[in-house]
Amino acid sequence: MQAPIATLLSQALVAFTIEFDNEAEHRMPHRTTLQGRVGAEGFPAPWLASMAMALNCTLWLPEEGLSVRELERRARTPTNLNGMIRWGNVRVVPPKDDPRPRPPKREWIVRPTKAGLAAQQIYRPLFGVIEERWRERMGGLEVEALRRALEAVVQRLDPGLPDSMPILKYGLVTAAPDKKLGPPDPVGLDELPLAALMARVLTAFAIEFERESPLPLAISANMLRVLEETPTRVRELPWISGVSKESLSMGMGILRKARLAENGKDGTWQTVWLTAAGAAAKAAYASRISELERDWSRRYPIEALLMALEPLVGGGTAEDSLLFGGLTPYPAGWRSMVRQARVLPHFPMVLHRGGYPDGS
């Protein structure tokens, strides 16, 4: 049975992001909780963050900086500004020569630190590096077909969509672009990285899904989908969903509060299961996904996109997906120190924690 277009896009984008993140980590001095400081001594070493944080903040900043408002207009989605300051990527200062004693925070200037400027130089070429690796590993014609199919859809979408998945809002909801910020700067489709094309299509689909769904796509696809009315051990959920235990904890709290899931114990193991209302919500999710995909097939040329994605993504697991060919972390990378996922998420879990696509 063919996977939904949202699943195929999600798994391809998550795989691209992890491969990008692994390479960025390998090339850049940085710090993490697991590793401490890694890289050249005496060089600024920010806390490591994921590709989304580059695309919603770092890569848009000139050395002289931008106002918070202008940064958001260019990125077309908010960043976790407090996090980026705390992690050593940017600093925020009052606007110069502003006569007001307390200018609005959105007028303050966001400037890259030395570490942020160095990160820009590492991030910028990596989109092309990873895309070229995909071409070498999975076929130049196949990846080119994917790019052309994505471009055909993106050119019909809102040009204000961001180049990265937005950080999920409260309730794990996908944020729509803020129209009050004004129109985005024009950009040619051939200038957009493959990851940006995938993110734009997936964000548009998620926003439409959530207009008619009581639950966001992040919860429906990654949590509701894998649960049954019989108990599942909580410790198994990261391995069957592909997302982190931290993001699962957030989502499960929402499901329990809505009385769609309940917790219990199987001996010493914590378990979770769907209530009757949760089982109905799971069926409604599957129906809504199918309905929206049929609607999209009438409005957008998604048949070519499905045909391009299917051979690359396969079943989205380590056993049957070409995407896993590039996901082995470097020996010193933080992902090499944790249990490796065997399945890719059915929707990116981009959180304020660092923007990692599996919620890590």
N, C-alpha and C positions, 0 to 999 in steps of 0.2 A: 504494500500500500504506500502511495506517495506521501511523503511528509508535507505538511503545510509550508507555504512559501515563507512564513514568519520563522519557522523552525530552521529551514535550510539557510536562510539569510543570517539568522542568529548564530548558528554553528560556524558558518564561514567567517563571520566578523569576529567572533570570539577567538577562533583559531588564529586569524591574522593578528589580532591584538596581542595574544600571548606570545606569538613568535616575535613580534615587534618589541614587546616588553623584555623578553629574554635577551635580545640583541642589544637593546639600549642599556640594560643592566650590565652586560658584559663589557661595554665600551666606556661607561661613565663612572667616575668616582661617585660614591653614594653611601648612604647609611640605611640599615634596616634593623628591625628589632632582633631578628634571628642572627644577623651577621655582624652587627656593629658597623664600623667604618670599613669600606672597601674602596681601594683606589689610591691614586697618587697622594702621598703625604704632603701636607702644606697647601693642597688644592681644596677649594670649597667643595664640600660633599653634602648635598641636600638629601633629605629622606626620599627614598625611591617612591615614585608614583607611576601610574599606568598611562597609556597612550591617550586616554580621554582627557587627562589633565593637561597634556601638551596641546591638544586641539581646542580646549575651552579656555586656555589661559596662556601658557608659556610662548607658544609659537606666534601669537599675535602682537607681542610686545616689542616695540622699538626700544633702544637703549634709554631714550628720554622718557619713555613711559606713555601711558594713556589713562584717561579718566576711567573710573570704574564703569560708568555708563557706556563709554565708547568701546571699551574692551568687550562688554557684553553685546553691543551692537555688532561688532566685527565677528565675534565668535558665534553669535546668534543663540547663545545659551549661557546661563550663569556658571561660574566656576565656584569651587569651595575656596573662597578668598582667604578666610581665616586659616584654613589648612595650608594653602600655598605659602602664606607668610610663615606659619609655624615650621613648615618643612624646609624653609630656607631658599625657596625659588623666587620670591618677590618681596618687595617692601612697599608700603603705602604711605604717602606723604600728602600733606595739604597742598592744594593748588598754589603755585607761586603767584605773588602779587594780588591774591584775592582779598579785597577789602573787608569781607565779612569775617567776623570773629570766629564763627563756627560754620564753615561751608558744609553743605549736605555731603554725606559720605559718598554718594554716587558721583560727586565732582572731584573727589580725592584722586591722586595720581598713583597708578600702579606701575612700579618700575621693576624690571628684572634685576636680580642680584648677579654677582659674578658667576655664581653657580647656575643661575637661570639662563644667562647668556651662553655659557658653555653648553648647557643642555640643548639649547636651540641648535647649535652646530652639530650635535649628535643626532637629534631627532629628525631634522629636515631631510637628509638623504635616505633615512631608513624606510620611508614609505616605498620609494623606488627599489631599494635593496630587497625588501620582503616580497614585493610584487614580482621582481625578477626571479627570486628563488621559487616562487609558485610556478612561474613559467617553465623553469628548468625541471622542476620536480613533477608537475602535473600536466605539462604540455602547453606550449606557447599558443597554439590555436584555441585550446580549451579556455585558457585564462583570458585571451583576447575576446572570445565569444561572451564570456561573463561580463567583461567590461562594457562591451557594446550593448548588451542586453540591459545592464544597469543604467547606462546613459540614456537609452530609449525611454525608460521609466522616469528617471530623474528630471529630464527636460520638461515633463508634464506636471511635475510636482511644484509645490510652493518653493520659490528660490530662497526663502528665509529659513529653510530647515538647516540645522547645524551639521557640521562635518563629523561630529562624534555623537554617540548616544548621550542624551542629557543625563546628568546625575538624577537618579530617581528622587522624586519629592516625597513628602510625608505620605505614608500609606503605600509607598513603592509605585507611585503613579508617574507616568511618562509626561514630562513637561513639554507643552507646546511653545513655539516661539512667541516672544512678546512683541506684538505688532506696534506697541507704543514706541519702540526703540527706533523705528524708521526702517527704510529699505536697506537690505544688505548691499555690500559692494558687488558689482557684477563680476562673475568669474566664468571662464569657459569650462565646459564639461571635461575637455581633455587635460585641463590643469588640475582636476580633482584626483586625489589618490583613490585607489580602489577601495580602501577602507571607508573613505568619506562617501563614496557612491552607495556602498552598502548601508552605511548608517543613515543616510537621508531616506532611503526607501523604507528601511525598517522603522525608523522613527515615525514616518508618515502613517505606516500601517498600524503601529501601536496606538497612536493618537486617535485614529478612527475606531479601532477596536474598543478603546476605553470610553468613547462617547456613548456606546450602547451597552456597556458591561458594568455591573456593580463591582467587579474585581479587576484590578489592573492586570495587564498581560504578564508582567514579571511574576506575580503570584500564581496566576492561572497556569502558565506554561511550565514553571519550574517546581511548583509545590502541589497545587490541586491535581495536576496531571498524574503525579507519581503515587498519590495516596489512594488507599482503598477503604472500604468499610470494615475490613479486617485489619488488625493492628500491624503496623510496620515499626521496626526498631528505629528510634531517632538517630542512632549512630550510623545507620546505613544510608540515611537520606543524602548526605553529600556525594556518595558514590553512585547512587542511582539517578540523581538530578544533575550532577556536575557543578553545583554551586556550593559556596562555603557555608559552614555551620553558622557563622555570624549572620549572613543574609537569610538563611533558613529560619533562624530564631526570630528575626523581624517579621518575616512572612507568616510564620506559624502563630505568632501573637495576634496578628490580624485575623487569621482564620478562626482562632479560638474565640476571640472577642465577638465575631459575627456568628458564633455557634455553628460553624461549618466543620470544625474538627475538635477532637477531644484527646486528652492525654491520659495515659495510665502506665502500668508497669507489667512486664512479663518477667517475673522473678526479679532479677537485679537490673533489668534493662528497661529504660524509658521507652514507651511506645506512643504512637499517634495514629488516629484513624479518622475517617470521614463520618460525620453524622448523616442522617438521611438528607438533610438540607444540603450538606456538602457534596453528597453524591449527585444531587440534582444540579448543583452549581457546576460540577465537573462536566456533566452532560451538556449544560448550557454553554460552557466554554467551547467544547468541541463543535457544537452547532454554530456558535457565533463565528468561530474561525473559518469554518467551511462557507458560511454565508458571505462573510466579508471577502474571502478569496474569490468566490464566484462574481461578486460585485466588481472587484478589481479587474478580473479578466475581461469584463465588459468595458472598463474605462481605461485600462492601461495594457500595454503589450507584455504581459507577464509570462506568456507561454514560453517565449524564448529564454526568459530568465530562469524559469523552472528547469528547462532542458539543459541550461548551462550549469546550474547549481547541482543537480542530482548526481552526476558522475563524480564530482569533486567531494561532495559532502558524504555521499553514501548513507549509511545508517547513523552517522555521527558518533560512532564508538571507535575505540582503538583497534578493534578487530576488522572494521569494515569501512573506514573512512581514510581517504588519501590525506586529509587535513592533518592527521596525527604524524605524518612524516616529518613535520617541522617543529613538533612540540616538545621534543626532548630538551630539557634545560641544560645549560652549561653546568659542569660539575660543581662550580663555586656559586651557582645561582641559588636564590632562595627557594625556588620551586623544586630544586633537587633535594632539599632538606625536608620536604613534606611529602605525604603520600600522593602519588600521581593519579589524576582523574582518568577514568577509562571511558567517560562519556562527556560530550560537550553540552553546555546548557541549552535549553530551548528558547531562552531569551537572555540577553546580557543583564547582569545584575550590577550596574554601575552605581556605586554608592559613594557617599562623601568621604569614606575611609581612604580613598586613594584612586578611585576610578577603575579598579581592576574588573575585568568583564565577568568574572565568576564570583564577585563580592568578597574576594580575599582581603 
